[in-house]
């Protein structure tokens, strides 16, 4: 009776005071309640955590108690609105779990699980504080019955190469940015891609058919944009261009009212919108969003997925009569669409078209990426009302319940900018062979770095052809010499030469030095370069069988070598990388290094990509292939350019990557005759063992002692592929598509990076760690694919030649 009296008193108060009193009543009741443990399925379940939370469904927030046990997650509502008194989710049935924002605060948790009938189900929970959400998330993931695979999908890589559709990738990005089908305030957002809604036929091959995806919807009409800019100049502080958002609960239901009318009734207090303001015509809606001063809405995913039932009044609901005496019924389609199914089908074809695929990354930058806020948003005319942005207001710091409630209503109804998931330009999708360094070099016929140019014929497995144990110590490095010879070096200071055609050892040379760490055979050169643990570099001429004078290269052991386009990069335990002139005819120029780059920790691996015939600022050089020039350091290494005579004279285009014992990866760019630090990536938790550029220099493959194999997109600075292979990654070869991986336990694995699948594995290729790999693989159409070989070396002192099976 006392509660009824309190509610009766609250009903007589003004709306704001009424809400405040109701909140106090609800809080008091919830504080006195606890989860009814009689609903626990098994008495042996151990209670891990109990807390208060809300179950979120479109336009409904239902409070209740959340209980986590060792085997299940329970939600018990305080009322009887749910179809079940208690929702029970087995931890073993959870497929995915996401931390979400709710009302621009990090306190949401969405769980996808397998329901009782094997169907996919979701539950979206909102907790009181971010700390409670994080605690529940951590405790769920720590339970033994929780078996979700945490491997990160290479979604961006798959999308770029056409394995993932534009539609599926946008769904993925929306999820990553905390947009959910269960939350109308943060519903997934999709772009308008067609601008022609008047023609009788739709020409998907014409660029005039498509909307400009480089601009936000509000900036497409130049006249409207100029008016908005003039209006912005008259605003007080916190100026903005667009007073309304591109996605709000009202806009979502504007499109979907025929499919889910109950949500519109809930949103508008039991009434539908005025008939003339409803979604009546697609051509008219396009006119509205490109001309009206307060209409900037984008689309919802339903526009691109069958059956298109949101366009028909299949429920026969009376939405009213418009001013022209026409009854509100089905949505008027453009002339080129014969039915809702045909309309949706053609929109989907447009979404997956080459034009959209080549330009979608611009729209992604506007909605989810670096043009979402800050100076880049200003430049792109992409600035919305301040309350739409996360962090614009701290609701937890507002003690006044009335003010806080008002802001919550504004945030929920006014629209929320998605969580920013990219702070650098998003890479472009490849709709054909990308214009990149490879194609430019190949067309010019000037590149000497053939190993980078060639994509392998797809390798399905390996067959062992020959096995040599000619060294007395572990094999440290391998290289291919002139296509048919293999050179191996070892800690026993021996150099061995094998003939791939006869599968025999043809030459054995003692280097009369300390152990050898690395070896390079520059393309079309007679010389072989050896990195030595005594801090020197040796050059051995294969024709004269003589060593050139040793070059004192570093102040500590030389650990790795890499060569490209006439430049040699050497890394050492002194924490430095040096870049040398390495002419193909004369071998290493021992007069001095051209550049010295400092990493601050022992260098364990290095790679270089260089071409003297290109410059980084040419329109079709490395920049266009996807390498980022943004956010680069203007300082060179501590010692600068070591060769004063060459200052500014190295006009080629190049990149150097180095991995360290501490797990860091550094990338430098050659620009204006000097290398500058472009990126520093904390790629691994332990030592980095391998770094390899792909052929066009826009991705870097790394492997480390933390068992991780990763592909880094150098344009966005993000990891687009990440996989735990179950052992240390100790050796790598790749062509940009497939990677052959040598492991710390002796295995050799073949991975398709775009499909995120292991193609083949030999778990006992070597006894002990695989120390090195090298590939000689023919181009497609270049002869018998059986000529492709992989050579591996290991701690077991063996050199094994494998034939690739395609």
C-alpha positions in Angstrom: 0.0 0.0 0.0 2.9 2.4 0.8 4.3 1.9 -2.7 0.9 2.5 -4.3 0.6 5.7 -2.3 4.0 6.8 -3.4 3.1 6.2 -7.0 -0.2 8.1 -6.6 1.7 11.0 -5.2 4.2 10.9 -8.1 1.4 10.9 -10.6 0.3 14.3 -9.4 3.7 16.0 -9.9 5.0 17.8 -13.0 6.7 15.5 -15.5 10.3 16.3 -14.5 9.7 15.9 -10.8 7.6 12.9 -11.5 10.5 11.2 -13.2 12.8 12.0 -10.4 10.5 10.6 -7.8 9.9 7.4 -9.9 13.7 7.0 -10.2 14.0 7.1 -6.4 11.2 4.6 -5.9 12.7 2.2 -8.5 16.2 2.5 -7.0 14.9 1.8 -3.5 13.0 -1.3 -4.6 15.9 -2.6 -6.7 18.4 -2.1 -3.8 16.2 -4.3 -1.5 15.8 -7.1 -4.1 18.2 -9.9 -4.9 18.3 -12.6 -7.5 15.9 -15.5 -6.7 18.5 -18.4 -6.5 15.7 -21.0 -6.9 16.0 -20.4 -10.6 19.5 -21.7 -10.8 19.5 -24.8 -12.8 22.2 -26.8 -11.0 23.0 -26.5 -7.3 26.7 -27.2 -8.1 27.0 -24.0 -10.0 29.2 -21.5 -8.2 28.0 -17.9 -8.0 30.6 -15.6 -9.4 28.9 -12.2 -9.5 25.6 -10.5 -9.0 24.7 -7.0 -10.1 22.0 -4.7 -11.3 21.4 -4.1 -15.0 19.0 -3.4 -17.8 18.0 -5.5 -20.7 17.9 -3.3 -23.8 15.6 -4.0 -26.7 14.4 -1.4 -29.3 12.9 1.5 -27.3 12.5 -0.6 -24.1 14.8 -0.6 -21.1 13.8 -3.3 -18.7 15.6 -3.4 -15.3 16.5 -6.5 -13.4 19.2 -8.6 -11.7 22.1 -10.2 -13.4 23.7 -13.3 -12.0 26.8 -15.0 -13.3 27.7 -18.5 -12.2 30.4 -20.9 -13.3 28.1 -22.3 -16.0 25.4 -19.8 -16.9 24.5 -16.1 -17.1 21.0 -15.3 -15.7 18.8 -12.2 -16.1 15.8 -11.8 -13.9 13.6 -8.8 -14.7 11.8 -6.9 -11.9 8.6 -7.1 -13.8 6.7 -9.6 -16.0 7.4 -7.9 -19.4 9.7 -10.7 -20.5 8.4 -13.9 -22.1 10.4 -15.9 -19.6 10.7 -15.1 -15.8 14.4 -15.7 -16.0 16.6 -15.7 -19.1 19.3 -18.4 -18.9 22.3 -18.5 -21.1 24.8 -21.3 -21.0 28.4 -19.9 -21.1 29.3 -22.8 -23.5 26.6 -21.6 -25.9 28.0 -18.0 -26.2 29.3 -17.4 -29.7 30.4 -13.8 -29.4 30.5 -11.1 -26.8 30.9 -7.3 -27.4 31.5 -4.4 -25.1 29.2 -1.6 -26.2 28.4 2.0 -25.6 25.0 3.0 -24.3 24.0 6.6 -24.2 27.6 7.5 -25.2 28.9 5.7 -22.1 30.9 2.5 -22.1 28.5 0.4 -20.1 26.8 -1.9 -22.6 27.4 -5.6 -23.1 25.9 -7.5 -26.1 26.0 -11.3 -26.2 25.3 -13.6 -29.2 24.5 -17.1 -28.2 22.8 -20.3 -29.4 19.3 -20.5 -28.1 17.5 -23.6 -26.9 16.3 -24.6 -30.4 19.7 -24.0 -31.9 18.8 -20.6 -33.3 21.0 -17.5 -33.0 19.9 -15.3 -30.1 21.1 -12.0 -28.6 20.8 -10.2 -25.3 21.9 -6.6 -24.9 22.6 -5.5 -21.3 23.3 -2.1 -19.9 25.0 -1.8 -16.4 25.1 1.1 -14.0 28.8 1.9 -14.4 31.5 1.1 -16.9 33.4 -0.6 -14.1 30.5 -3.0 -13.5 30.3 -3.8 -17.2 34.1 -4.5 -17.4 34.0 -6.6 -14.3 31.1 -8.7 -15.7 32.8 -9.1 -19.1 36.1 -10.1 -17.5 34.5 -12.7 -15.2 32.5 -14.2 -18.1 35.6 -14.6 -20.3 37.6 -16.1 -17.4 35.2 -19.1 -16.9 36.2 -22.5 -18.1 32.9 -23.0 -19.8 33.4 -19.9 -21.9 35.0 -21.2 -25.1 34.8 -18.3 -27.6 37.6 -18.2 -30.1 39.4 -14.9 -29.6 41.4 -15.1 -32.9 40.9 -11.8 -34.8 39.5 -12.2 -38.2 41.4 -10.5 -41.0 38.2 -8.7 -42.1 39.8 -5.7 -43.7 42.2 -7.9 -45.6 39.4 -10.1 -46.8 37.3 -7.1 -47.8 40.2 -5.4 -49.7 40.7 -8.6 -51.8 37.0 -9.3 -52.5 36.5 -12.2 -50.2 34.2 -10.2 -48.0 31.3 -8.2 -49.6 30.8 -4.5 -49.0 27.6 -5.3 -47.2 29.2 -7.7 -44.8 32.1 -5.4 -44.2 29.8 -2.5 -43.3 27.9 -4.7 -40.9 31.3 -5.6 -39.3 32.4 -2.0 -39.0 29.0 -1.0 -37.5 29.4 -3.7 -34.9 33.0 -2.6 -34.2 31.7 0.9 -33.7 29.0 -0.2 -31.2 26.1 0.0 -33.6 23.5 -2.8 -32.8 20.2 -4.0 -34.2 19.0 -4.2 -30.6 19.5 -0.4 -30.0 17.6 2.0 -32.1 19.7 4.9 -30.8 22.7 3.3 -32.3 21.3 1.3 -35.2 23.6 0.2 -38.0 24.1 3.0 -40.6 24.5 2.4 -44.4 25.2 4.9 -47.1 23.0 6.2 -50.0 25.0 4.9 -53.0 22.5 5.7 -55.8 21.6 9.3 -56.8 19.5 8.5 -59.9 15.8 7.9 -58.9 14.1 9.3 -62.0 15.4 7.2 -64.9 13.4 4.3 -66.3 16.5 2.1 -66.3 19.5 2.0 -64.0 22.9 2.1 -65.5 25.3 0.7 -62.9 28.3 1.1 -65.3 27.9 4.9 -65.3 29.6 7.0 -62.5 26.8 9.5 -62.9 24.4 7.0 -61.3 26.3 7.0 -58.0 26.4 9.4 -55.1 29.7 11.1 -54.2 31.0 9.0 -51.3 33.8 11.4 -50.5 31.3 13.8 -49.0 28.9 13.5 -46.1 25.2 13.5 -47.3 24.9 17.1 -46.0 27.7 18.4 -48.3 26.5 16.9 -51.6 24.3 19.9 -52.4 26.8 22.9 -52.7 24.1 25.5 -52.3 22.7 24.0 -49.1 26.3 23.5 -47.8 27.1 27.2 -48.4 23.9 28.2 -46.5 24.8 25.9 -43.6 28.3 27.4 -43.4 26.9 30.9 -43.3 24.5 29.9 -40.5 27.4 28.2 -38.6 29.3 31.5 -38.6 26.4 33.1 -36.7 26.4 30.5 -34.0 28.1 31.0 -30.6 30.9 28.7 -29.4 30.9 25.0 -30.3 29.9 25.7 -33.9 28.5 23.0 -36.0 27.2 22.5 -39.6 24.4 20.0 -39.1 21.7 20.4 -36.4 20.3 16.9 -36.9 22.0 13.6 -37.3 22.1 10.9 -40.0 20.8 8.2 -37.7 18.3 8.5 -34.9 15.5 6.3 -33.6 13.0 8.4 -35.4 14.9 8.1 -38.7 15.3 4.4 -38.4 11.5 3.9 -37.8 10.8 6.4 -40.5 12.1 3.7 -42.9 10.8 0.7 -41.0 7.4 1.7 -39.7 5.6 -0.7 -42.1 7.6 -3.6 -40.8 7.7 -2.8 -37.0 4.8 -0.3 -36.4 4.7 -1.1 -32.7 8.1 0.6 -32.3 6.8 3.8 -33.9 3.8 3.7 -31.6 6.1 3.3 -28.6 8.3 6.1 -29.8 5.4 8.6 -30.4 3.2 7.8 -27.5 0.7 5.6 -29.3 0.5 7.6 -32.5 1.9 7.3 -36.0 3.5 10.3 -37.7 1.5 12.7 -39.9 0.7 10.9 -43.2 2.5 13.6 -45.3 5.7 13.2 -43.1 5.9 9.5 -43.5 8.2 7.5 -45.7 6.0 7.6 -48.8 8.4 7.8 -51.8 12.0 6.9 -52.3 12.6 9.6 -55.0 11.1 12.3 -52.7 13.2 11.1 -49.7 16.3 11.5 -51.8 15.3 15.0 -52.7 14.6 15.7 -49.0 18.0 14.5 -47.8 19.9 16.5 -50.5 18.0 19.8 -50.3 16.3 20.3 -46.9 18.2 22.2 -44.2 17.4 19.7 -41.4 17.4 16.3 -43.2 20.7 14.5 -43.5 19.7 10.9 -42.8 21.5 8.0 -44.3 20.1 4.5 -44.9 19.6 1.3 -42.8 20.9 -2.2 -43.8 17.3 -3.3 -44.8 17.7 -1.3 -48.0 20.4 -3.8 -49.1 18.9 -7.1 -48.0 16.0 -9.1 -49.2 13.0 -9.3 -49.1 12.4 -5.6 -48.9 9.2 -6.0 -46.9 9.7 -2.7 -45.1 8.6 -1.0 -48.4 5.1 -2.6 -48.4 2.2 -2.2 -46.1 1.7 -5.9 -45.8 0.0 -5.6 -42.4 -2.7 -3.4 -43.9 -2.4 -0.7 -41.2 -4.3 2.5 -41.6 -1.6 5.2 -41.5 -4.0 7.9 -42.6 -4.8 10.0 -45.6 -2.4 12.5 -47.2 -3.3 16.1 -48.2 -3.8 15.0 -51.8 -6.4 12.5 -50.6 -4.2 9.5 -51.3 -4.1 6.8 -48.6 -0.7 5.9 -47.2 0.2 2.5 -48.5 3.3 1.0 -50.1 6.4 3.1 -50.7 6.6 4.7 -54.2 9.6 3.1 -55.9 11.8 4.8 -58.6 10.9 4.1 -62.2 13.7 1.6 -62.7 12.4 -0.7 -60.0 9.6 -3.1 -60.8 9.0 -4.4 -57.2 10.5 -4.0 -53.7 12.5 -7.1 -54.4 13.9 -5.7 -57.6 14.6 -2.4 -55.9 16.6 -4.0 -53.1 18.4 -6.3 -55.5 19.5 -3.4 -57.7 20.6 -1.4 -54.6 22.7 -4.4 -53.5 24.3 -4.7 -56.9 25.1 -1.0 -56.7 26.6 -1.4 -53.3 28.9 -4.2 -54.6 29.8 -2.4 -57.8 33.3 -1.4 -58.8 32.6 2.3 -58.3 31.3 1.9 -54.8 34.1 -0.6 -54.0 36.7 1.9 -55.1 35.2 4.8 -53.1 33.6 3.2 -50.0 36.7 3.8 -47.9 36.0 7.6 -48.2 32.6 7.1 -46.6 34.1 4.8 -43.9 36.6 7.6 -43.1 33.6 10.0 -42.6 31.4 7.8 -40.5 33.9 5.6 -38.6 37.3 7.0 -39.3 39.7 9.9 -39.0 37.3 12.4 -40.7 34.7 11.8 -38.0 36.0 14.5 -35.7 38.7 17.2 -35.2 40.4 19.1 -37.9 39.8 16.5 -40.6 36.1 16.6 -39.9 36.1 20.4 -40.3 37.9 20.1 -43.6 35.5 17.4 -44.8 32.4 19.5 -43.8 31.4 16.7 -41.3 30.7 18.5 -38.0 27.5 17.7 -36.1 25.8 19.0 -33.0 28.3 18.6 -30.1 26.0 16.4 -28.0 26.2 13.7 -30.7 29.9 13.0 -29.8 31.2 10.6 -27.2 32.9 12.5 -24.4 30.9 15.8 -25.0 29.2 15.4 -21.6 29.9 13.3 -18.5 26.5 12.2 -17.3 27.9 10.5 -14.2 29.2 13.9 -13.0 25.7 15.6 -13.1 24.1 15.3 -9.6 20.8 17.0 -10.7 18.5 14.1 -11.8 16.3 16.5 -13.8 19.2 17.8 -15.8 20.7 14.4 -16.3 17.4 12.9 -17.4 17.0 15.7 -20.0 20.5 15.1 -21.4 19.8 11.3 -21.6 16.7 11.9 -23.6 18.5 14.3 -25.9 21.3 11.8 -26.5 18.9 8.9 -27.1 16.7 10.9 -29.5 19.1 13.3 -31.2 21.6 10.7 -32.7 25.0 9.4 -31.7 28.2 9.5 -33.7 29.6 5.9 -34.0 32.6 5.1 -31.9 35.7 6.2 -33.8 37.5 3.0 -34.8 40.1 4.4 -37.3 42.4 7.4 -36.8 44.2 7.1 -40.1 42.8 6.8 -43.7 41.1 3.5 -44.4 42.7 1.4 -47.2 41.0 1.2 -50.5 39.4 -2.0 -51.8 41.1 -3.6 -54.8 38.6 -4.0 -57.7 41.3 -5.1 -60.0 45.1 -5.4 -59.9 46.1 -2.4 -57.7 48.2 0.4 -59.2 51.3 0.0 -57.1 55.0 -0.2 -57.0 55.0 -3.6 -58.6 53.1 -2.6 -61.7 55.2 0.5 -62.1 58.5 -1.3 -61.8 57.3 -4.1 -64.0 56.2 -1.7 -66.7 59.4 0.1 -66.6 61.4 -3.1 -66.6 63.8 -1.5 -64.1 63.3 -3.5 -61.0 66.0 -6.0 -60.0 64.2 -7.3 -56.9 62.4 -10.2 -58.6 61.6 -12.1 -55.4 59.2 -9.3 -54.5 57.5 -9.0 -57.8 56.3 -12.6 -58.2 53.1 -13.9 -56.8 53.4 -17.6 -56.3 51.2 -20.2 -57.9 48.9 -21.1 -55.0 50.7 -23.7 -52.9 48.6 -26.5 -51.4 51.3 -28.6 -49.8 55.0 -29.5 -49.8 56.8 -32.7 -50.7 60.3 -33.5 -49.4 62.7 -33.9 -52.2 66.1 -34.0 -50.6 67.6 -33.8 -47.1 71.2 -32.7 -46.4 73.1 -32.7 -43.1 76.3 -31.1 -44.2 76.8 -28.6 -41.3 78.3 -29.3 -37.9 76.2 -26.6 -36.2 72.6 -25.3 -36.6 71.9 -23.7 -40.0 71.5 -20.0 -39.5 70.6 -18.7 -43.0 69.6 -19.7 -46.6 69.5 -18.0 -49.9 68.8 -18.8 -53.6 71.6 -18.0 -56.0 70.8 -17.6 -59.7 67.6 -19.6 -59.6 69.1 -23.1 -59.4 71.5 -23.0 -56.5 71.0 -22.9 -52.7 73.5 -21.3 -50.3 73.5 -22.2 -46.7 75.5 -20.9 -43.8 75.9 -22.0 -40.3 77.3 -21.3 -36.9 80.2 -23.6 -37.9 81.4 -20.7 -40.2 80.9 -22.9 -43.2 79.2 -21.9 -46.5 77.6 -24.7 -48.5 76.4 -24.5 -52.1 73.7 -27.0 -53.3 72.6 -27.7 -56.9 68.8 -27.9 -57.0 68.9 -29.9 -60.2 71.2 -32.6 -59.0 70.3 -32.4 -55.3 73.9 -32.5 -54.3 76.5 -30.3 -52.5 78.7 -28.6 -55.1 80.9 -26.4 -52.9 82.0 -26.0 -49.3 83.8 -22.9 -48.1 85.3 -22.0 -44.7 84.8 -18.3 -44.0 87.6 -18.1 -41.4 85.4 -15.9 -39.2 83.1 -16.2 -36.4 79.6 -17.7 -36.8 77.5 -16.4 -39.6 74.0 -15.0 -38.9 72.6 -14.1 -42.3 73.1 -14.3 -46.0 72.0 -12.3 -49.0 72.4 -13.1 -52.7 71.6 -9.8 -54.6 69.8 -10.5 -57.8 72.1 -10.8 -60.9 75.2 -10.4 -58.8 78.2 -12.6 -58.6 78.7 -11.8 -54.9 77.2 -13.3 -51.8 77.0 -11.1 -48.7 77.3 -12.6 -45.2 76.4 -11.0 -41.9 78.7 -12.2 -39.1 78.5 -12.3 -35.3 81.9 -10.4 -35.1 80.1 -7.2 -36.3 81.4 -7.4 -39.9 79.9 -8.1 -43.3 81.7 -10.4 -45.7 81.4 -10.5 -49.5 82.2 -13.7 -51.4 82.6 -13.8 -55.2 81.1 -17.0 -56.6 83.1 -16.9 -59.8 86.6 -16.1 -58.3 85.9 -18.1 -55.1 87.5 -15.2 -53.2 86.5 -13.1 -50.2 86.6 -9.3 -50.4 88.1 -7.5 -47.4 85.7 -7.5 -44.5 83.6 -4.5 -43.8 83.4 -3.4 -40.2 79.6 -2.7 -40.2 78.5 -2.3 -36.6 79.7 -2.1 -33.0 78.0 -5.4 -32.1 77.0 -8.6 -33.8 75.3 -8.3 -37.2 72.0 -10.2 -36.7 70.2 -9.7 -40.1 70.5 -8.6 -43.7 68.0 -7.5 -46.4 68.5 -6.3 -49.9 66.4 -4.4 -52.5 67.1 -2.4 -55.6 70.8 -1.9 -55.0 70.5 -1.1 -51.3 71.6 -3.4 -48.4 70.1 -3.0 -44.9 72.0 -4.5 -42.0 70.7 -4.8 -38.4 72.8 -5.5 -35.3 72.6 -6.0 -31.6 73.9 -2.4 -31.2 70.3 -1.3 -31.8 71.0 0.2 -35.2 70.2 -0.4 -38.9 72.6 0.7 -41.5 71.7 1.1 -45.2 74.6 0.5 -47.7 75.1 1.0 -51.4 75.2 -2.5 -52.9 75.8 -2.4 -56.6 74.8 -5.6 -58.3 78.1 -5.9 -60.2 80.6 -4.9 -57.5 78.9 -6.1 -54.3 79.0 -4.1 -51.1 80.5 -0.6 -51.2 82.6 -0.7 -48.1 83.4 3.0 -48.0 80.7 3.7 -45.6 76.9 3.4 -44.9 74.6 5.8 -46.5 72.2 6.0 -43.5 72.1 4.9 -39.9 68.8 4.4 -38.2 68.4 4.0 -34.4 66.0 1.6 -32.7 67.1 1.7 -29.1 67.1 -2.0 -28.7 68.9 -5.0 -30.3 67.7 -5.5 -33.9 66.6 -9.0 -34.6 65.2 -8.7 -38.1 65.2 -6.2 -41.0 63.6 -5.8 -44.4 64.0 -3.1 -47.1 62.0 -2.1 -50.2 63.7 0.3 -52.5 63.7 1.5 -56.1 66.1 4.2 -57.3 63.9 5.0 -60.4 60.9 6.2 -58.3 60.4 9.0 -55.9 57.9 8.8 -53.0 56.0 11.9 -54.1 55.4 10.7 -57.6 51.7 10.2 -58.3 52.0 6.5 -59.1 54.8 5.6 -56.7 54.7 4.1 -53.2 52.2 6.6 -51.9 49.5 5.5 -54.3 50.1 1.9 -53.5 48.8 2.5 -50.0 51.8 3.6 -48.0 51.0 6.4 -45.6 53.1 9.5 -45.4 51.1 11.0 -42.6 52.3 11.4 -39.0 56.0 10.8 -39.9 58.9 12.0 -37.8 61.1 14.7 -39.3 64.2 13.5 -37.5 66.7 11.0 -38.8 68.7 8.7 -36.7 71.0 10.1 -34.1 74.1 10.2 -36.3 72.2 11.4 -39.4 73.5 10.7 -42.9 76.9 9.1 -42.5 78.0 9.8 -46.1 78.2 13.5 -46.5 78.9 13.3 -50.2 75.6 11.5 -50.7 73.5 14.0 -48.7 70.2 14.5 -50.5 71.5 12.6 -53.5 69.6 9.3 -52.9 66.5 10.3 -54.9 64.9 6.8 -55.0 61.9 5.7 -53.1 62.2 3.3 -50.2 61.1 1.9 -46.9 63.0 0.0 -44.1 61.4 -2.1 -41.4 63.2 -3.4 -38.3 62.1 -5.6 -35.5 63.6 -5.6 -32.0 64.2 -7.9 -29.1 61.6 -5.9 -27.1 58.7 -6.6 -29.6 58.7 -3.3 -31.3 58.6 -2.8 -35.1 59.9 0.5 -36.6 59.2 1.6 -40.2 61.2 4.3 -41.9 60.5 6.1 -45.2 63.1 7.5 -47.6 62.0 11.0 -48.6 64.0 13.9 -49.9 67.2 11.9 -49.8 66.8 11.1 -46.1 65.0 8.3 -44.0 62.5 9.5 -41.5 60.6 7.5 -38.9 57.1 6.8 -40.3 55.6 4.4 -37.7 56.5 2.6 -34.5 54.3 -0.4 -33.8 54.2 -2.4 -30.6 53.6 -5.5 -32.7 54.6 -8.3 -30.3 54.9 -9.0 -26.6 58.2 -10.8 -27.1 61.0 -10.7 -29.6 60.2 -10.0 -33.2 61.8 -12.7 -35.3 60.7 -11.8 -38.9 59.6 -8.7 -40.8 58.7 -8.8 -44.5 57.2 -6.1 -46.8 54.7 -7.2 -49.5 55.6 -6.3 -53.1 53.9 -2.9 -53.2 55.0 -1.8 -49.7 51.6 -1.2 -48.1 51.6 -4.2 -45.7 54.1 -5.7 -43.4 54.1 -9.3 -42.2 55.6 -9.9 -38.8 56.2 -13.0 -36.6 57.4 -13.2 -33.1 58.3 -15.3 -30.1 54.8 -14.6 -28.7 53.4 -17.2 -31.3 51.7 -14.4 -33.3 51.7 -14.0 -37.0 50.4 -10.6 -38.0 49.8 -8.5 -41.1 50.0 -4.7 -40.5 48.3 -2.3 -42.9 50.8 0.6 -43.1 48.3 3.1 -44.4 46.0 2.7 -41.3 48.6 1.5 -38.8 46.2 -1.4 -37.9 46.7 -5.1 -37.7 44.5 -6.6 -40.4 45.5 -10.2 -39.7 46.4 -11.7 -36.4 46.8 -15.4 -35.6 48.4 -17.5 -32.8 50.0 -20.4 -34.6 50.7 -22.4 -31.4 54.5 -21.9 -31.4 57.2 -19.3 -32.0 57.3 -17.8 -35.5 61.0 -18.2 -36.4 61.1 -18.0 -40.2 58.8 -16.5 -42.8 58.3 -16.3 -46.6 55.3 -14.7 -48.3 54.1 -13.3 -51.6 51.5 -11.0 -50.2 48.8 -13.7 -50.4 50.2 -16.9 -48.9 52.7 -17.2 -46.0 55.0 -20.1 -45.3 55.8 -20.2 -41.6 58.6 -22.0 -39.8 58.0 -22.7 -36.2 60.0 -22.9 -33.0 59.0 -26.6 -32.5 60.1 -27.7 -36.0 56.8 -27.3 -38.0 56.3 -25.8 -41.4 52.9 -24.3 -42.0 51.2 -22.7 -45.1 48.7 -20.0 -44.4 46.2 -18.3 -46.7 46.1 -14.9 -45.1 43.0 -13.6 -46.9 40.9 -16.6 -45.9 42.5 -16.9 -42.5 43.0 -20.6 -43.0 45.9 -23.0 -42.6 46.4 -24.7 -45.9 49.0 -27.3 -44.9 51.3 -28.3 -42.0 54.1 -30.7 -41.3 54.5 -30.7 -37.5 57.9 -32.5 -37.6 59.6 -31.0 -40.6 62.7 -30.4 -38.4 63.8 -31.6 -35.0 64.0 -28.3 -33.0 63.4 -24.9 -34.4 63.1 -24.0 -38.0 65.8 -21.3 -38.3 65.4 -20.1 -42.0 63.3 -20.5 -45.1 63.7 -19.5 -48.7 61.5 -20.0 -51.8 62.1 -20.4 -55.5 58.6 -20.3 -57.0 57.8 -19.9 -60.7 55.2 -17.4 -61.9 51.8 -18.7 -63.2 52.3 -19.6 -66.8 56.1 -19.7 -66.6 56.5 -23.4 -67.1 56.1 -26.5 -65.0 54.7 -25.6 -61.5 56.7 -28.5 -60.1 59.9 -26.4 -60.4 58.8 -24.4 -57.4 60.8 -25.3 -54.3 61.0 -24.3 -50.7 64.3 -24.8 -48.8 64.3 -24.9 -45.0 67.1 -25.0 -42.4 66.9 -25.9 -38.8 68.6 -26.3 -35.4 69.0 -30.0 -36.3 71.8 -28.9 -38.8 69.7 -30.1 -41.8 68.9 -28.4 -45.1 65.7 -29.8 -46.6 64.5 -29.1 -50.1 60.8 -29.3 -50.6 58.8 -29.3 -53.9 55.7 -27.2 -53.9 52.4 -28.8 -54.9 50.0 -26.4 -56.5 
